Amino acid sequence: MNPPKVVDASAVCAIVFVEPAAAKVVAALDDARLLAPHLLDFEVANTCWKKILRYPSARSALLRGYALFQGLDIARVPVDLPEAISLAQHYGLTVYDASYLSLARRFDLELLTLDARLLAAMSA
């Protein structure tokens, strides 16, 4: 089996809301076990809500995407918040984004994200 990977909301939302980068994210998953902080649920729900506000006629499709998300096998892992705060300050990220970075670094795992700033921090 492939090593686990940390997945962030940008990558998950690309898949469940059928965004242009969905195929790229699916290919990168590589049948790996996925990990994320508990805040993933709130971020994906908030993205769904924002998309419904922006595209009210797509409400049903967006809610189906959100239902798909709820069925994904992504392990939720607690985050060391003081470490996330430190990483956020060091790299100019939100604490939310730094939470994904913290998990990836703590377990020495690949981080699947579409966020360029988060990718740059992971590479540093």
KOLDONU-412552 format. One record per residue: residue number from 1; residue in one letter; y negated, x negated, z of N, C-alpha, C, O, CB in turn. Coordinates in steps of 0.1 Angstrom, whole numbers. Atoms other than C-alpha are relative to their C-alpha. Glycine has a CB too. Example, Ala and Ser with C-alpha at 12.3 -4.5 7.8 and 13.67 -1.06 7.14 Angstrom:
residues 2
+-----+------+-------+-------+-------+-------+-------+-------+-------+-------+-------+-------+-------+-------+-------+-------+-------+
|  nr | rest |   n_v |   n_u |   n_w |  ca_v |  ca_u |  ca_w |   c_v |   c_u |   c_w |   o_v |   o_u |   o_w |  cb_v |  cb_u |  cb_w |
+-----+------+-------+-------+-------+-------+-------+-------+-------+-------+-------+-------+-------+-------+-------+-------+-------+
|   1 |    A |    12 |    -9 |     0 |    45 |  -123 |    78 |   -12 |    -9 |     0 |   -12 |   -19 |     7 |     0 |    10 |    12 |
|   2 |    S |    11 |     9 |     0 |    11 |  -137 |    71 |   -11 |     8 |     8 |   -22 |     3 |     9 |    -5 |    -4 |   -14 |
+-----+------+-------+-------+-------+-------+-------+-------+-------+-------+-------+-------+-------+-------+-------+-------+-------+
END
This chain:
residues 124
+-----+------+-------+-------+-------+-------+-------+-------+-------+-------+-------+-------+-------+-------+-------+-------+-------+
|  nr | rest |   n_v |   n_u |   n_w |  ca_v |  ca_u |  ca_w |   c_v |   c_u |   c_w |   o_v |   o_u |   o_w |  cb_v |  cb_u |  cb_w |
+-----+------+-------+-------+-------+-------+-------+-------+-------+-------+-------+-------+-------+-------+-------+-------+-------+
|   1 |    M |    12 |    -8 |     0 |     0 |     0 |     0 |   -12 |    -9 |     0 |   -12 |   -20 |     6 |     0 |    10 |    12 |
|   2 |    N |    12 |     8 |     1 |   -35 |   -12 |    -7 |    -7 |     1 |    13 |    -5 |    10 |    21 |   -10 |     6 |   -11 |
|   3 |    P |     7 |     0 |   -13 |   -58 |   -22 |    22 |   -10 |    12 |     1 |   -15 |    17 |   -10 |    -8 |   -13 |     2 |
|   4 |    P |     9 |   -11 |    -1 |   -80 |     6 |    36 |   -14 |    -4 |    -5 |   -17 |   -16 |    -7 |    -1 |     4 |    15 |
|   5 |    K |    14 |     2 |     5 |  -116 |    10 |    24 |    -9 |     9 |     8 |    -5 |    20 |    12 |    -1 |     2 |   -15 |
|   6 |    V |    10 |    -9 |    -5 |  -147 |    24 |    40 |    -7 |     7 |   -11 |   -11 |     0 |   -21 |   -10 |    -8 |    10 |
|   7 |    V |     7 |    -7 |    10 |  -163 |    51 |    20 |   -12 |     7 |     5 |   -12 |    13 |    16 |    10 |    11 |    -7 |
|   8 |    D |    12 |    -7 |    -5 |  -198 |    64 |    23 |    -3 |    13 |    -7 |     4 |    17 |   -16 |   -13 |   -10 |    -1 |
|   9 |    A |     3 |   -13 |     6 |  -214 |    97 |    15 |    -4 |     0 |   -14 |    -1 |    10 |   -22 |   -12 |     7 |     8 |
|  10 |    S |     3 |     1 |    14 |  -228 |    86 |   -18 |    12 |     0 |    -9 |    12 |     7 |   -19 |    -9 |   -12 |    -3 |
|  11 |    A |   -12 |     1 |     8 |  -194 |    78 |   -31 |     8 |    13 |     1 |    13 |    18 |    -9 |     9 |   -11 |     5 |
|  12 |    V |    -7 |   -13 |    -2 |  -178 |   110 |   -16 |    -7 |    11 |    -8 |     0 |    19 |   -15 |     2 |     3 |    14 |
|  13 |    C |     7 |   -11 |     7 |  -205 |   132 |   -30 |     1 |    -1 |   -15 |     1 |     9 |   -22 |   -15 |     0 |     4 |
|  14 |    A |    -1 |     2 |    15 |  -202 |   117 |   -65 |    13 |     7 |    -4 |    14 |    13 |   -15 |     1 |   -15 |    -3 |
|  15 |    I |   -12 |    -6 |     4 |  -166 |   129 |   -65 |     0 |    15 |     2 |     3 |    22 |    -8 |    12 |    -6 |     9 |
|  16 |    V |    -1 |   -15 |    -3 |  -168 |   163 |   -48 |   -10 |     8 |    -8 |    -8 |    20 |   -10 |    -1 |     2 |    14 |
|  17 |    F |    10 |    -7 |     7 |  -200 |   173 |   -66 |    -1 |    -3 |   -15 |   -10 |     0 |   -22 |   -14 |    -1 |     6 |
|  18 |    V |    -2 |     4 |    14 |  -188 |   159 |  -100 |   -13 |    -6 |    -6 |   -19 |    -1 |   -16 |     4 |    12 |    -8 |
|  19 |    E |    11 |     7 |     5 |  -217 |   135 |  -104 |     4 |   -10 |   -10 |    16 |   -14 |   -11 |    -8 |    -7 |    12 |
|  20 |    P |    -4 |     9 |    11 |  -219 |   110 |  -133 |     8 |   -12 |     5 |    16 |   -17 |    -3 |   -13 |    -5 |    -6 |
|  21 |    A |    -7 |    12 |    -4 |  -205 |    81 |  -112 |    14 |     3 |     6 |    21 |    -5 |    11 |    -8 |    -7 |    11 |
|  22 |    A |   -13 |    -4 |    -6 |  -174 |   101 |  -101 |    12 |    -8 |    -5 |    20 |   -12 |     4 |     2 |    15 |    -2 |
|  23 |    A |   -11 |     7 |     6 |  -150 |    84 |  -124 |     0 |   -15 |     5 |    11 |   -20 |     8 |     0 |    -1 |   -15 |
|  24 |    K |     1 |    14 |    -6 |  -162 |    49 |  -112 |     5 |     0 |    14 |    12 |    -9 |    18 |   -15 |    -5 |    -1 |
|  25 |    V |    -4 |     0 |   -14 |  -157 |    59 |   -76 |    15 |     3 |     1 |    22 |    -4 |     9 |    -7 |    11 |     8 |
|  26 |    V |   -15 |    -3 |    -1 |  -122 |    74 |   -82 |     8 |   -12 |    -4 |    18 |   -15 |     3 |     3 |    12 |   -10 |
|  27 |    A |    -8 |    12 |     4 |  -111 |    42 |  -100 |    -1 |   -10 |    11 |     9 |   -17 |    13 |    -7 |    -6 |   -12 |
|  28 |    A |     1 |    10 |   -10 |  -124 |    21 |   -71 |     8 |     4 |    13 |    12 |    -5 |    21 |   -14 |    -2 |     4 |
|  29 |    L |    -8 |    -4 |   -12 |  -104 |    42 |   -45 |    13 |    -7 |     0 |    18 |   -11 |    11 |     1 |    15 |     0 |
|  30 |    D |   -13 |     8 |     2 |   -72 |    26 |   -58 |    11 |     4 |    11 |    18 |    -4 |    16 |    -3 |   -15 |     2 |
|  31 |    D |   -10 |    -5 |    -9 |   -50 |    48 |   -36 |    -1 |    -6 |    14 |     9 |    -6 |    22 |    14 |    -2 |    -5 |
|  32 |    A |     1 |     6 |   -14 |   -64 |    32 |    -4 |    -2 |    11 |    10 |    -7 |    22 |     7 |   -12 |   -10 |     0 |
|  33 |    R |     4 |    -9 |   -12 |   -66 |    48 |    30 |   -15 |    -1 |     2 |   -20 |   -12 |     2 |     9 |    -4 |    13 |
|  34 |    L |    15 |     0 |    -1 |  -102 |    58 |    35 |    -4 |     2 |    15 |     1 |    10 |    22 |    -6 |    11 |    -9 |
|  35 |    L |     6 |    -1 |   -14 |  -123 |    54 |    67 |   -15 |     3 |    -2 |   -21 |    -2 |   -12 |     2 |   -13 |     8 |
|  36 |    A |    14 |    -2 |     0 |  -158 |    66 |    75 |    -4 |     4 |    14 |     4 |     8 |    22 |    -4 |    12 |   -10 |
|  37 |    P |     5 |    -5 |   -13 |  -180 |    73 |   105 |     0 |    15 |     0 |     0 |    22 |   -10 |   -14 |    -6 |     3 |
|  38 |    H |     0 |   -14 |    -2 |  -181 |   108 |   119 |   -12 |     7 |    -7 |   -11 |    18 |   -11 |     0 |     4 |    14 |
|  39 |    L |    12 |    -6 |     6 |  -215 |   113 |   104 |     2 |     3 |   -15 |    -7 |    10 |   -21 |   -12 |   -10 |     1 |
|  40 |    L |    -3 |    -4 |    14 |  -199 |   116 |    69 |    -1 |    15 |    -2 |    -6 |    20 |   -12 |    13 |    -6 |    -4 |
|  41 |    D |    -1 |   -15 |     2 |  -193 |   153 |    75 |   -14 |     6 |    -1 |   -17 |    15 |    -9 |     7 |     6 |    12 |
|  42 |    F |    13 |    -5 |     0 |  -230 |   159 |    82 |    -7 |    -4 |   -13 |   -15 |     4 |   -18 |    -8 |    -5 |    12 |
|  43 |    E |     7 |     5 |    12 |  -242 |   138 |    53 |     5 |     8 |   -13 |    -3 |    12 |   -21 |     2 |   -15 |    -2 |
|  44 |    V |    -5 |    -7 |    11 |  -219 |   156 |    28 |    -5 |    15 |     1 |    -9 |    20 |    -9 |    15 |    -1 |    -1 |
|  45 |    A |     4 |   -13 |    -1 |  -228 |   190 |    42 |   -15 |     1 |    -3 |   -19 |    11 |   -10 |     2 |     5 |    15 |
|  46 |    N |    14 |    -1 |     3 |  -265 |   182 |    40 |    -3 |    -2 |   -15 |   -12 |     4 |   -21 |    -7 |   -12 |     7 |
|  47 |    T |     1 |     1 |    14 |  -261 |   170 |     4 |     3 |    13 |    -7 |    -4 |    17 |   -17 |     9 |   -11 |    -5 |
|  48 |    C |    -4 |   -13 |     6 |  -244 |   203 |    -5 |   -12 |     9 |     2 |   -15 |    16 |    -8 |    13 |     5 |     7 |
|  49 |    W |    11 |    -9 |    -3 |  -272 |   222 |    11 |   -12 |    -3 |    -9 |   -19 |     6 |   -15 |    -5 |    -1 |    15 |
|  50 |    K |    11 |     4 |     9 |  -299 |   202 |    -8 |     3 |     4 |   -14 |    -6 |     8 |   -21 |    -2 |   -15 |     2 |
|  51 |    K |    -3 |    -3 |    14 |  -281 |   207 |   -41 |     0 |    15 |    -2 |    -5 |    19 |   -13 |    14 |    -5 |    -3 |
|  52 |    I |     1 |   -14 |     1 |  -278 |   244 |   -34 |   -15 |     5 |    -1 |   -18 |    13 |    -9 |     7 |     8 |    12 |
|  53 |    L |    14 |    -4 |     1 |  -316 |   246 |   -28 |    -6 |    -4 |   -14 |   -14 |     3 |   -19 |    -8 |    -8 |    11 |
|  54 |    R |     5 |     5 |    13 |  -322 |   226 |   -60 |     6 |     8 |   -12 |    -1 |    10 |   -22 |     2 |   -15 |    -2 |
|  55 |    Y |    -7 |    -7 |    11 |  -296 |   244 |   -82 |     7 |    13 |     6 |    19 |    13 |     7 |    10 |   -10 |    -6 |
|  56 |    P |    -6 |   -12 |    -6 |  -291 |   279 |   -67 |    10 |     6 |    -9 |    20 |    13 |    -3 |   -11 |    10 |     3 |
|  57 |    S |   -10 |    -7 |     8 |  -272 |   291 |   -97 |    14 |    -8 |     0 |    24 |    -2 |    -4 |    -5 |     0 |   -15 |
|  58 |    A |   -12 |     7 |    -1 |  -246 |   264 |   -90 |     7 |     1 |    14 |    16 |    -7 |    17 |    -2 |   -15 |    -3 |
|  59 |    R |    -5 |    -1 |   -14 |  -240 |   275 |   -54 |    15 |     1 |     1 |    21 |    -6 |     9 |    -6 |    13 |     6 |
|  60 |    S |   -14 |    -1 |    -1 |  -204 |   286 |   -59 |     8 |   -13 |    -3 |    17 |   -16 |     4 |     5 |    11 |   -10 |
|  61 |    A |    -6 |    12 |     4 |  -194 |   254 |   -77 |    -2 |   -11 |    11 |     7 |   -18 |    14 |    -5 |    -5 |   -13 |
|  62 |    L |     3 |    10 |   -10 |  -211 |   233 |   -50 |     8 |     3 |    13 |    13 |    -6 |    19 |   -15 |     0 |     3 |
|  63 |    L |    -8 |    -4 |   -12 |  -194 |   252 |   -22 |    15 |    -3 |    -3 |    22 |    -7 |     7 |    -2 |    15 |     3 |
|  64 |    R |   -13 |     4 |     3 |  -161 |   246 |   -40 |     2 |   -15 |     2 |    12 |   -20 |     7 |     4 |     5 |   -15 |
|  65 |    G |     0 |    15 |    -2 |  -169 |   209 |   -41 |     1 |    -4 |    15 |     8 |   -13 |    19 |   -12 |    -6 |    -6 |
|  66 |    Y |     0 |     3 |   -14 |  -176 |   210 |    -4 |    13 |     3 |     6 |    18 |    -4 |    15 |   -11 |     8 |     7 |
|  67 |    A |   -13 |    -3 |    -5 |  -143 |   227 |     3 |    10 |   -11 |    -4 |    19 |   -14 |     4 |     5 |    14 |    -6 |
|  68 |    L |    -9 |    12 |     4 |  -126 |   199 |   -17 |    -2 |   -11 |    10 |     8 |   -17 |    14 |    -3 |    -4 |   -14 |
|  69 |    F |     3 |    11 |   -10 |  -143 |   174 |     6 |     7 |     3 |    13 |    13 |    -7 |    19 |   -15 |    -1 |     2 |
|  70 |    Q |    -6 |    -3 |   -13 |  -130 |   192 |    37 |    15 |    -3 |    -1 |    21 |    -5 |    10 |    -2 |    14 |     3 |
|  71 |    G |   -15 |     3 |     2 |   -94 |   186 |    23 |     3 |   -14 |    -2 |    15 |   -18 |    -2 |     5 |     9 |   -11 |
|  72 |    L |    -3 |    14 |     2 |   -98 |   149 |    17 |     5 |    -7 |    12 |     0 |    -4 |    23 |   -13 |    -7 |    -5 |
|  73 |    D |    -5 |     8 |   -11 |   -79 |   125 |    39 |    -8 |   -12 |     2 |    -5 |   -23 |    -3 |    15 |    -3 |    -3 |
|  74 |    I |     9 |    11 |    -4 |  -106 |   104 |    53 |     0 |    -1 |    15 |    -5 |     8 |    22 |   -15 |     2 |    -6 |
|  75 |    A |    -1 |     2 |   -15 |  -101 |    90 |    88 |   -14 |    -2 |     5 |   -22 |   -11 |     0 |     9 |   -12 |     4 |
|  76 |    R |    13 |     2 |    -6 |  -132 |    93 |   109 |     2 |   -10 |    12 |    10 |    -8 |    20 |    -6 |    14 |     6 |
|  77 |    V |    -1 |    11 |    -9 |  -138 |    62 |   130 |   -13 |    -1 |     8 |   -24 |     0 |     2 |     3 |   -13 |    -7 |
|  78 |    P |    12 |     2 |    -8 |  -163 |    58 |   159 |    -7 |   -13 |    -4 |    -1 |   -23 |    -8 |     3 |    -1 |    15 |
|  79 |    V |     9 |    11 |     4 |  -192 |    34 |   152 |    -6 |    -6 |    13 |   -10 |     1 |    22 |   -11 |     5 |   -10 |
|  80 |    D |     7 |     7 |   -10 |  -207 |     8 |   175 |   -15 |     2 |    -3 |   -20 |    -6 |   -11 |     4 |   -16 |     1 |
|  81 |    L |    14 |    -4 |     4 |  -242 |    23 |   174 |   -10 |   -12 |     3 |   -19 |   -14 |    -5 |    -4 |    12 |     8 |
|  82 |    P |     9 |    11 |    -2 |  -260 |    -7 |   190 |     1 |   -10 |   -12 |    -9 |   -16 |   -16 |     2 |    -7 |    13 |
|  83 |    E |    -2 |     9 |    12 |  -245 |   -29 |   162 |    -6 |     6 |   -12 |   -13 |    -1 |   -20 |    15 |    -3 |    -2 |
|  84 |    A |     6 |    -6 |    12 |  -255 |    -3 |   136 |   -16 |    -1 |     0 |   -22 |    -3 |   -10 |     4 |    15 |    -1 |
|  85 |    I |    15 |     1 |    -2 |  -291 |    -3 |   150 |    -4 |   -15 |    -4 |   -14 |   -16 |   -11 |    -4 |     3 |    14 |
|  86 |    S |     3 |    14 |     3 |  -291 |   -41 |   147 |     1 |    -3 |   -15 |    -8 |    -9 |   -21 |     9 |   -10 |     8 |
|  87 |    L |    -1 |     2 |    14 |  -278 |   -41 |   112 |   -11 |     7 |    -8 |   -16 |     2 |   -18 |    14 |     5 |    -5 |
|  88 |    A |    11 |    -8 |     7 |  -303 |   -14 |   102 |   -13 |    -8 |     0 |   -20 |    -9 |   -10 |    -2 |    14 |     7 |
|  89 |    Q |    12 |     8 |    -1 |  -331 |   -35 |   115 |     0 |   -13 |    -9 |   -10 |   -16 |   -15 |    -3 |    -4 |    15 |
|  90 |    H |    -1 |    13 |     7 |  -319 |   -67 |    99 |    -1 |     2 |   -15 |    -7 |    -6 |   -22 |    13 |    -7 |     3 |
|  91 |    Y |     0 |    -2 |    15 |  -313 |   -52 |    64 |    -9 |    10 |    -5 |    -9 |    13 |   -17 |    14 |     4 |    -3 |
|  92 |    G |     9 |   -10 |     4 |  -339 |   -25 |    64 |     7 |    13 |    -5 |     2 |    19 |   -15 |    -9 |    -5 |   -12 |
|  93 |    L |    -8 |   -12 |     3 |  -314 |     3 |    63 |    -3 |    11 |    10 |    -9 |     8 |    20 |    15 |    -3 |    -1 |
|  94 |    T |     0 |   -10 |   -10 |  -312 |    36 |    80 |    12 |    -3 |     9 |    21 |   -10 |     5 |     1 |    15 |    -6 |
|  95 |    V |   -11 |     1 |    -9 |  -289 |    37 |   110 |    12 |     7 |    -6 |    24 |     2 |    -4 |    -3 |     5 |    15 |
|  96 |    Y |   -11 |    -6 |     7 |  -268 |    61 |    90 |     7 |    -9 |    -9 |    19 |   -11 |    -8 |    -5 |    13 |    -7 |
|  97 |    D |    -6 |    10 |    10 |  -262 |    36 |    62 |     6 |   -12 |     7 |    17 |   -16 |     3 |   -11 |    -4 |   -10 |
|  98 |    A |    -5 |    11 |    -8 |  -258 |     8 |    87 |    13 |     3 |     7 |    21 |    -6 |    10 |   -10 |    -5 |    10 |
|  99 |    S |   -12 |    -4 |    -6 |  -230 |    27 |   103 |    12 |    -3 |    -9 |    23 |    -7 |    -4 |     0 |    15 |     4 |
| 100 |    Y |   -10 |     3 |     9 |  -209 |    24 |    72 |     2 |   -15 |    -1 |    13 |   -20 |    -2 |    -3 |     6 |   -14 |
| 101 |    L |     0 |    15 |     0 |  -218 |   -13 |    70 |     7 |    -6 |    12 |    15 |   -15 |    11 |   -14 |    -6 |    -2 |
| 102 |    S |    -6 |     5 |   -13 |  -208 |   -18 |   106 |    15 |     2 |     0 |    22 |    -7 |     4 |    -6 |     8 |    12 |
| 103 |    L |   -15 |    -2 |     1 |  -173 |    -3 |   100 |     6 |    -9 |    -9 |    16 |   -15 |    -6 |     3 |    15 |    -4 |
| 104 |    A |    -6 |     9 |    10 |  -167 |   -23 |    69 |     1 |   -14 |     6 |    11 |   -21 |     4 |    -8 |     0 |   -13 |
| 105 |    R |     0 |    13 |    -6 |  -177 |   -55 |    87 |    10 |    -1 |    12 |    17 |   -11 |    13 |   -14 |    -4 |     4 |
| 106 |    R |    -9 |     1 |   -12 |  -158 |   -47 |   119 |    15 |    -2 |    -4 |    22 |    -9 |     2 |    -2 |    12 |     9 |
| 107 |    F |   -14 |     1 |     5 |  -125 |   -42 |   100 |     2 |    -9 |   -12 |    13 |   -10 |   -17 |     4 |    14 |    -3 |
| 108 |    D |    -1 |     8 |    12 |  -133 |   -66 |    72 |     6 |     7 |   -12 |    16 |     2 |   -18 |     8 |   -13 |     3 |
| 109 |    L |    -5 |    -9 |    11 |  -129 |   -39 |    46 |   -11 |     1 |   -11 |   -22 |    -1 |    -9 |     4 |    14 |     5 |
| 110 |    E |     9 |    -3 |    11 |  -144 |   -31 |    12 |    -8 |    13 |     3 |    -2 |    22 |     9 |     8 |     1 |   -13 |
| 111 |    L |     8 |   -12 |    -1 |  -172 |    -6 |    13 |    -3 |     6 |   -13 |    -9 |     0 |   -22 |   -14 |    -3 |     7 |
| 112 |    L |     2 |    -7 |    13 |  -173 |    20 |   -15 |   -13 |     8 |     2 |   -13 |    17 |    10 |    12 |     9 |    -3 |
| 113 |    T |    13 |    -7 |    -1 |  -209 |    31 |   -20 |    -7 |    -1 |   -13 |    -4 |   -10 |   -21 |    -9 |    -6 |    11 |
| 114 |    L |     8 |     1 |    12 |  -233 |    38 |   -48 |   -14 |    -4 |     4 |   -23 |    -5 |    -5 |     0 |    14 |    -7 |
| 115 |    D |    14 |     4 |    -5 |  -263 |    27 |   -27 |    -2 |   -15 |    -2 |     5 |   -23 |     5 |    -1 |     4 |    15 |
| 116 |    A |     3 |    14 |     4 |  -277 |    -5 |   -41 |    -4 |    -8 |    13 |     1 |   -20 |    14 |   -10 |    -1 |   -10 |
| 117 |    R |     4 |     7 |   -12 |  -293 |   -15 |    -8 |    11 |    -3 |    10 |    12 |   -13 |    16 |   -11 |     7 |     8 |
| 118 |    L |   -12 |     2 |    -9 |  -261 |   -10 |    12 |     9 |   -10 |    -6 |    15 |   -18 |     1 |     7 |    14 |     1 |
| 119 |    L |    -8 |    10 |     7 |  -242 |   -30 |   -14 |    -5 |   -14 |     2 |     2 |   -23 |     5 |     2 |     3 |   -15 |
| 120 |    A |     7 |    13 |    -2 |  -267 |   -58 |   -11 |     2 |    -5 |    14 |     5 |   -17 |    16 |   -15 |     1 |    -4 |
| 121 |    A |    -2 |     4 |   -14 |  -264 |   -58 |    27 |    15 |    -4 |     2 |    17 |   -13 |     9 |    -3 |    12 |     9 |
| 122 |    M |   -14 |     3 |    -1 |  -226 |   -58 |    24 |     3 |   -14 |    -6 |    11 |   -21 |     0 |     9 |    10 |    -6 |
| 123 |    S |    -2 |    13 |     7 |  -227 |   -88 |     1 |    -7 |   -12 |     7 |    -3 |   -23 |     5 |    -5 |     0 |   -14 |
| 124 |    A |     8 |    11 |    -6 |  -251 |  -108 |    23 |     8 |    -6 |    11 |     4 |   -16 |    18 |   -13 |     6 |     7 |
+-----+------+-------+-------+-------+-------+-------+-------+-------+-------+-------+-------+-------+-------+-------+-------+-------+
END
